[in-house]
Amino acid sequence: VAGATSSGKTTLAGWLLTTIPDNKRIFTIENGSRELALVRQKDGRVCNSVIHTLTRMSENEKQNIDQDILLDMALRFNPEIICVGEMRGPEAYAAQESARTGHTVLTTIHSNSCEATWRRMITLCKRKYDMADNTLMDLVTEAFPIVVFSKQLENKQRRLMEIMECEILPDGSRNFRSLFQFQITENRIEDGKFIINGCHSAVQGISPSLQKRFLENGMPQDTLKQILAAGGAA
């Protein structure tokens, strides 16, 4: 989930996590303070499996617990979902490694657009290892095929502006597929206030390769059919 400050990234990520079935284990990693509240109770008992963790800084650097350490710890708990509250440093490399080894990773990141998000991930990964940009682009697009971009408009309303897939073609090249967009139909100032209206529209469907990936990772066929019906066949 990408966007600028105050664009609603964390709120959106938190809502997405509430849609996870109770039988799926979620491991959350947050930086300094806890913003995600995911534990659900039924009849006074916890009915889902959530492990919340926080980073902790210490005057003794050897005792620091950063997001890199917590990502390594997360793999030992065998979670189905790993949520990194915000990627803003070298932990981006560990996050994409986790996502490419069979774990579903949800995270937020500061960025100005969907396409710019993958380039931003490359910049963060290079803080860990100074690898070639092309190599890192291969890694992050495989790890995070879908980016959601949120924005706070001039009227202070938050809108989900675009959902984009980065399709990996057979020859190894990348195709950025805009799936859904918020189309602004009215943008004016009235009595000193911004009036902005628009609607969401489907641009194109998800790629066959992503359809296959969804099915192989447990997405019900009915859900996939709903996605295809909303966006059109690829």
C-alpha positions, -999 to +999 in steps of 0.1 A: +000+000+000+017+032-012+011+069-007+023+101+009+020+110+046-017+112+058-029+094+027-045+066+047-020+038+040-020+023+075-058+025+078-062+007+045-036-019+054-053-024+088-087-029+070-072-054+046-059-075+075-094-076+091-106-095+061-082-124+068-099-156+079-095-164+116-076-196+109-047-177+093-018-167+114-008-130+111+025-116+123+027-078+125+058-057+127+055-021+137+080+007+142+080+021+178+042+024+183+013+000+177-014+012+153-029-021+142-055-038+163-064-071+148-072-095+177-108-106+175-128-121+203-159-143+204-177-152+237-148-137+256-121-158+239-096-148+212-107-165+180-079-156+156-041-160+156-022-127+157+013-120+168+021-083+173+057-071+175+073-037+179+108-024+173+128-013+203+158+010+202+184+009+230+214+031+240+234-001+234+232-007+197+237-045+202+204-046+221+184-028+193+155-047+179+148-034+144+125-045+117+152-066+101+155-087+133+117-090+136+113-102+100+138-129+107+119-138+138+086-139+119+097-168+097+102-190+128+065-186+137+054-199+103+028-172+097+005-171+066+005-133+066+034-110+075+026-073+079+054-048+080+038-016+093+060+006+071+090-001+049+114+028+051+149+013+054+170-018+047+143-041+060+128-038+025+153-064+014+143-089+041+106-082+033+109-091-004+129-122+005+101-133+028+075-126+001+095-147-024+097-177-001+060-186+002+048-160+027+022-133+019+036-099+029+015-068+033+033-035+039+030+003+035+056+025+018+060+062+010+057+068-027+042+092-053+026+066-076+022+029-082+051+027-107+073+048-085+067+023-056+088-004-071+117+020-078+114+032-042+117-004-030+149-007-050+163+024-033+155+009+001+169-025-007+202-009-018+206+003+018+211-033+027+230-047-004+244-026-032+230-048-060+223-039-096+190-021-101+178-046-127+184-075-103+165-057-075+137-048-099+133-085-107+132-094-070+107-067-058+083-072-087+082-109-081+077-103-044+051-076-047+031-080-079+003-057-068+006-021-056-023+000-043-018+038-043-037+060-019-038+098-019-052+127+001-068+151-023-069+189-019-104+186-003-088+164+024-106+134+012-086+102+009-090+082-022-076+049-035-063+063-068-049+032-085-043-005-083-015-017-105+000-051-113+036-056-125+033-085-149+065-106-155+065-116-192+081-149-204+112-130-218+118-115-183+106-080-192+080-062-171+046-049-181+029-024-157-009-031-159-032-005-144-062-025-131-084+001-114-082+039-113-100+068-096-111+091-124-117+127-114-148+141-131-150+174-113-123+196-098-132+232-089-131+258-061-164+271-047-165+296-018-129+289-011-134+252-008-122+224-032-150+204-048-135+172-062-157+143-074-150+112-094-155+075-096-135+043-097-133+024-130-118-008-142-090-004-167-080-040-174-080-074-158-053-092-140-028-112-160-031-150-166+001-155-145-014-137-115-046-156-119-026-188-117-007-175-087-039-166-069-054-201-074-022-219-064-021-199-032-056-207-021-079-181-036-114-196-040-125-198-076-156-178-069-135-149-055-113-150-086-143-149-109-156-118-090-122-101-096-122-110-133-158-099-137-150-065-121-119-059-142-126-079-173-107-108-187-070-103-192 
